[in-house]
């Protein structure tokens, strides 16, 4: 894996964790002050978009379609976790040339 590929996978994981933590912190806070709960999901999804972008870039560096992995990842945090695991398990395509860092 190139340093760029490692950076994208690491940042995708950071964004995924941030989306989960933001939802876990925001839900009790909003409930405590009596607000509706839907902003929690919007906040988590917006943070998840960063993860989706990095997952798409990571897929592209592996020689796979960035849209095929990034677009499903944009649907939500659970979908991004599935894409993250798939990319980690699949690894680079056979014969794909990784660009130099």
Protein Blocks (a to p, Z undefined) as FASTA:
>chain_A
ZZklmmmmmmmmmmmmmmmmmmmmmmmmmmmnopafklmmmmmmmmmmmmmmmmmmmmmm
nopafklmmmmmmnpmklmmmmmmmmmmnopaehiacddZZ
